[in-house]
């Protein structure tokens, strides 16, 4: 029996990726949690350095997108449209970490996250912030994030938890 290792490629998103990223987003998030196609296209256009995609054998299967802020307000819904985003700011705010459900359980989210963290460290960022559902707190803790607090955000009608990863300089 032979096994093949998939060819994995990490790269920055391009405008042509928006439709596929949106399809993954709505397939992985419930209801109002998912970003709209317009928000995804805006995030690629306004901060491509913070929008990392993962390809498996040439097919886009996951991504991380983010923005940067001087002061982080995790419950700020306007920031999801990059209102207040400044690419020069020291704090990175992750908006989505998504793997196509058909590709989940293969360690791809961890691979994507580790590469993203390295890129943000290389860019001189001071910290990465994110919000996650309760069932993902342990995963992000394992990846090096510290638990901050339950979030005031009820995005998508759900309870979220704030986490942060200080980046060594």
Secondary structure, 3 states (H helix, E strand, C coil): CCCCCCCEEEEECCHHHHHHHHHHHHHHCCHHHCCCHHHHHHHHHHCHHHEEEEEECCEEEEEEEEEEECCCCCCCHHHHHCCCCCCCCCEEEEEEEEECHHHCCCCHHHHHHHHHHHHHHHCCCCEEEEEECHHHHHHHHHCCCEEEEECCCCHHHCCCEEEEEECCC
